Structures are given as structure tokens and as C-alpha cells.
């Protein structure tokens, strides 16, 4: 038994993509895998469990035969903070021992990856929009994350819907002329914008595809269309407003304020990022940066803590370095 390799597993179940990691108790990542969305509330339970099972099995195939997994940590879109025992059993049962599993919202894992558990702010603006603030008393304030039906303002989904609506207004002469219309027609090979209706209402056109659409429109237009530019600027402003509200509600009083951002909108959309930064700087003195680690390593950190491991700078460095090396090899 002394030769058994003790491990932890971290799963990042995002609304658009999911990732898995297996690591030793000293922070060496041995296996990495990737999959599609794993949204706890926005997908069928059977589909979520299937993706979860695929991630775990693919990790197992990369690991030494003689191993023992101490703890699992799973983050899933659609869960606020900590999952209930019932949610854990439904999502994790029979895939791995759910009593040894910590199931949290994706923003919780993202916060760990961004701040390493220190006071600060994480703004996730990808498929959805979510802000989590940890104050000096280690208490958390979480705003947003309501999903598309309840309007995650500023999210990629929100941008895509706004863009399609702008193309419809252009077609019906109730709004400004916009290049969004021709981009959508070319992307989906349709004669006019009316042809998009059966496509976006198809059951397979899930919200992650809306998020991907927002990025595709941005890539094609490259900031050359005023209507789309305005939509992106509004997205950044709305994300910043939510952030300001969360910080004020949390009573976090640090200057400069450490603000970490993740998600395609704030990472890749230039106009959204500029509007986000300007709105925040009008209110606070900030240090703006991207998370220290990928979100999947945030879940790995949670699993290590559950195993009684103290998260030192050495372990963080080991996680980061070995994850990049293994991930690179997996893509080769």
C-alpha cells in the first residue's frame, strides 16, 4: 500500500467547455482532459452526468495503475456557492464517491484560481456573467450567474441576442443599418435574417452556441461596425456596474482593489474590456489582471485543501508549471 500514488481530481464544468485534472498531493499534475459544456441547470441531468463520466474516465486512462484518489472537487455552472447533498448525489453518484466530493459553483472555483483564496474580486464574463468578492473576513458576496432567461447582462449570450435583435431591427427598418446582418447571413448561409429563426430555436442551438456566436461576430467585424461596438461597450459597462455593486455590498475596503477577470467577453472583446475598465476606474483605484491559474486548477486547490494540504507558493508554482506541460503534451 505504501507504493499507492495518492491523488486528487479537479473538474471544471463550464457552461461552454469543461476540463479535468488529476494531481498528486504535492501539486504535480499528471493528467489533463477537456470536454464540452457541463451546465448543472441548463442541460439535461443525463447529459451532464455523461460528460462528467467521460472526463473522469479519460483522466483514469492517463494515470499510473496503482493510485488512490483522496478527494474530488467539481465546479459546475448553474450552482451558487456550495451544492446541497442532494445535488451532489444526483450529479456525482456512481461516477465517484460523492461523499468524498466537494461540488461548488464555477465562480467559487474560479475565485480560488484567481486569488488563491485571498481577498479580492473575480469577474466572470463569458457565456454568463458572475461576480464574486471575498472580503477581509473571508466572507463572500456573489452576484449574477442567473442564466440567460433571467438576463446575465454583459455576457456573451446577452451580446449574441442583442446582435441578432439589431439585425432584425435593421431588416424591419426599426433600427440602424448594421453589418451584423450580413455577417449572420454569411455565417449561417441564409438569404435574409428571417432564415435564422428555425436555426436559433432548434433544441441543439444551446446557450453555449450563442456565446460562441458572439465571439464569431466580433472576430469578423473587428470593431468596424458602430452598432456592434455599442453593444460590446454596453456589455462591459453592465459587467462593471455589477462589480461595483458587489464590492460595495461586500464592504471590501482595499486600495488598490485587486480585480481579476475571466471569460471570453472581457478577455477577447476589446470594446467590452475598455468600457469595463473605464467604468471601474471611475469608481475605484484598481489592479486589473487575469486569474493566476486556470479555473480547473481552482477546483484542484479545493480538492487538495480537502485532503489537508496547505496551498503554498511552491504548490501553486508546481500546479501551474506541470499543468501547462501536460496540457501541451495532450494537444500534441
GUVO-381534 format. One record per residue (C-alpha): residue in three letters; y, x, z. Coordinates in steps of 0.1 Angstrom, whole numbers, padded with zeros to 4 digits, always signed. Example, Ala and Ser with C-alpha at 12.3 -4.5 7.8 and 13.67 -1.06 7.14 Angstrom:
ala-0045+0123+0078/ser-0011+0137+0071/
END
This chain:
unk+0000+0000+0000/unk+0023+0030+0005/unk+0024+0035-0033/unk+0036+0000-0040/unk+0071+0001-0055/unk+0094-0023-0037/unk+0119-0041-0059/unk+0145-0069-0061/unk+0152-0091-0091/unk+0187-0104-0101/unk+0191-0132-0126/unk+0225-0142-0140/unk+0221-0177-0155/unk+0253-0182-0175/unk+0265-0212-0195/unk+0263-0193-0227/unk+0240-0163-0221/unk+0216-0153-0193/unk+0205-0118-0181/unk+0179-0104-0157/unk+0175-0071-0139/unk+0147-0056-0117/unk+0158-0027-0094/unk+0144-0005-0067/unk+0158-0007-0031/unk+0179+0025-0038/unk+0196+0009-0068/unk+0176+0022-0097/unk+0175-0004-0125/unk+0140-0003-0141/unk+0141-0034-0163/unk+0167-0055-0182/unk+0163-0086-0202/unk+0186-0112-0219/unk+0183-0148-0230/unk+0203-0179-0239/unk+0222-0203-0216/unk+0208-0215-0182/unk+0232-0242-0171/unk+0218-0260-0140/unk+0237-0292-0147/unk+0244-0291-0184/unk+0208-0286-0196/unk+0175-0304-0191/unk+0158-0291-0160/unk+0127-0283-0180/unk+0147-0261-0204/unk+0164-0242-0175/unk+0130-0235-0159/unk+0116-0223-0192/unk+0144-0198-0197/unk+0141-0187-0161/unk+0104-0182-0165/unk+0109-0162-0197/unk+0134-0139-0180/unk+0111-0132-0151/unk+0080-0126-0173/unk+0099-0103-0196/unk+0110-0082-0167/unk+0075-0080-0153/unk+0062-0066-0186/unk+0086-0037-0183/unk+0077-0028-0147/unk+0050-0005-0132/unk+0018-0023-0124/unk+0019-0016-0087/unk+0051-0033-0075/unk+0062-0058-0049/unk+0093-0079-0053/unk+0111-0083-0019/unk+0138-0108-0029/unk+0151-0127-0058/unk+0188-0137-0063/unk+0197-0162-0091/unk+0231-0173-0102/unk+0234-0205-0123/unk+0262-0222-0140/unk+0268-0257-0126/unk+0262-0248-0089/unk+0290-0244-0064/unk+0285-0216-0040/unk+0251-0218-0023/unk+0223-0241-0037/unk+0205-0266-0015/unk+0168-0261-0006/unk+0160-0289-0030/unk+0179-0273-0059/unk+0161-0240-0052/unk+0127-0256-0052/unk+0133-0276-0084/unk+0147-0246-0103/unk+0126-0218-0089/unk+0094-0233-0076/unk+0062-0219-0091/unk+0081-0193-0111/unk+0086-0172-0080/unk+0086-0179-0042/unk+0117-0200-0038/unk+0118-0193+0000/unk+0124-0156-0009/unk+0151-0166-0034/unk+0189-0170-0030/unk+0203-0194-0055/unk+0241-0193-0059/unk+0268-0204-0084/unk+0275-0179-0112/unk+0311-0174-0098/unk+0296-0162-0065/unk+0276-0135-0082/unk+0305-0127-0105/unk+0327-0122-0074/unk+0302-0097-0059/unk+0301-0078-0092/unk+0339-0077-0095/unk+0350-0069-0059/unk+0318-0057-0044/unk+0324-0082-0016/unk+0359-0070-0008/unk+0390-0094-0006/unk+0403-0103-0040/unk+0404-0127-0068/unk+0379-0133-0097/unk+0389-0155-0126/unk+0361-0165-0149/unk+0374-0180-0182/unk+0345-0182-0206/unk+0326-0213-0215/unk+0341-0229-0184/unk+0370-0219-0161/unk+0365-0210-0124/unk+0384-0191-0098/unk+0370-0177-0066/unk+0392-0160-0039/unk+0379-0141-0009/unk+0404-0136+0019/unk+0407-0110+0047/unk+0385-0132+0070/unk+0357-0132+0044/unk+0362-0169+0037/unk+0360-0182+0001/unk+0381-0206-0019/unk+0366-0218-0051/unk+0385-0239-0077/unk+0375-0250-0111/unk+0340-0250-0126/unk+0339-0288-0131/unk+0324-0286-0166/unk+0336-0299-0199/unk+0335-0336-0191/unk+0359-0331-0162/unk+0380-0307-0182/unk+0378-0270-0174/unk+0413-0263-0186/unk+0417-0229-0204/unk+0380-0225-0211/unk+0365-0216-0244/unk+0351-0251-0246/unk+0386-0265-0240/unk+0401-0243-0267/unk+0375-0254-0292/unk+0381-0291-0285/unk+0418-0286-0287/unk+0414-0267-0320/unk+0392-0295-0336/unk+0417-0321-0323/unk+0445-0301-0340/unk+0426-0301-0373/unk+0421-0338-0370/unk+0458-0343-0364/unk+0465-0321-0394/unk+0442-0342-0416/unk+0457-0375-0404/unk+0493-0363-0407/unk+0499-0369-0370/unk+0504-0332-0361/unk+0514-0299-0375/unk+0497-0283-0405/unk+0473-0256-0393/unk+0449-0231-0408/unk+0423-0242-0382/unk+0414-0270-0407/unk+0404-0247-0435/unk+0386-0223-0411/unk+0364-0252-0397/unk+0357-0264-0432/unk+0346-0229-0443/unk+0325-0222-0412/unk+0306-0255-0415/unk+0306-0258-0453/unk+0322-0293-0452/unk+0346-0309-0477/unk+0371-0320-0451/unk+0374-0322-0413/unk+0356-0356-0412/unk+0324-0338-0420/unk+0325-0321-0386/unk+0318-0353-0367/unk+0280-0355-0372/unk+0278-0318-0365/unk+0295-0317-0331/unk+0279-0350-0319/unk+0244-0336-0327/unk+0224-0331-0295/unk+0219-0294-0304/unk+0256-0287-0306/unk+0258-0279-0269/unk+0288-0267-0250/unk+0279-0231-0254/unk+0283-0236-0292/unk+0318-0250-0286/unk+0326-0218-0267/unk+0312-0196-0295/unk+0333-0217-0320/unk+0365-0209-0301/unk+0358-0171-0305/unk+0349-0175-0342/unk+0382-0193-0349/unk+0401-0166-0330/unk+0384-0139-0349/unk+0391-0154-0383/unk+0428-0163-0377/unk+0437-0131-0359/unk+0468-0146-0343/unk+0482-0157-0377/unk+0483-0195-0370/unk+0510-0208-0347/unk+0491-0239-0337/unk+0461-0220-0326/unk+0482-0194-0310/unk+0499-0221-0289/unk+0465-0235-0278/unk+0454-0200-0267/unk+0487-0194-0248/unk+0483-0227-0231/unk+0447-0217-0221/unk+0459-0185-0205/unk+0487-0203-0187/unk+0464-0230-0173/unk+0439-0204-0161/unk+0468-0186-0143/unk+0481-0218-0127/unk+0446-0225-0113/unk+0445-0189-0100/unk+0479-0193-0083/unk+0468-0225-0066/unk+0435-0208-0054/unk+0453-0178-0040/unk+0478-0200-0021/unk+0451-0222-0008/unk+0431-0192+0005/unk+0460-0176+0023/unk+0451-0143+0008/unk+0481-0120+0015/unk+0476-0087-0002/unk+0502-0069-0023/unk+0494-0059-0050/unk+0469-0086-0054/unk+0436-0074-0069/unk+0428-0098-0097/unk+0396-0094-0117/unk+0390-0113-0149/unk+0359-0120-0170/unk+0347-0143-0197/unk+0355-0142-0235/unk+0388-0160-0233/unk+0406-0135-0210/unk+0386-0105-0223/unk+0389-0110-0260/unk+0416-0136-0268/unk+0449-0116-0269/unk+0473-0145-0267/unk+0454-0162-0238/unk+0453-0129-0219/unk+0490-0122-0224/unk+0500-0157-0212/unk+0476-0154-0182/unk+0491-0121-0171/unk+0527-0131-0176/unk+0523-0163-0155/unk+0506-0144-0127/unk+0532-0116-0127/unk+0560-0142-0124/unk+0544-0152-0091/unk+0527-0121-0076/unk+0526-0084-0078/unk+0491-0079-0092/unk+0465-0052-0101/unk+0447-0067-0131/unk+0413-0053-0141/unk+0379-0063-0153/unk+0349-0065-0129/unk+0334-0033-0116/unk+0299-0044-0126/unk+0283-0069-0149/unk+0276-0102-0132/unk+0238-0097-0133/unk+0243-0067-0110/unk+0262-0090-0087/unk+0230-0110-0082/unk+0211-0077-0078/unk+0235-0068-0050/unk+0229-0101-0033/unk+0191-0095-0035/unk+0195-0060-0021/unk+0215-0074+0008/unk+0188-0100+0014/unk+0164-0070+0017/unk+0185-0054+0043/unk+0201-0028+0021/unk+0237-0016+0027/unk+0257-0015-0005/unk+0271+0020-0006/unk+0292+0037-0033/unk+0261+0057-0042/unk+0240+0025-0047/unk+0268+0009-0068/unk+0270+0040-0090/unk+0232+0041-0093/unk+0231+0004-0103/unk+0259+0008-0129/unk+0245+0040-0145/unk+0208+0030-0146/unk+0216-0005-0159/unk+0236+0009-0188/unk+0208+0034-0196/unk+0180+0008-0195/unk+0200-0018-0214/unk+0208+0007-0241/unk+0171+0016-0245/unk+0162-0021-0246/unk+0185-0026-0276/unk+0173+0005-0295/
END
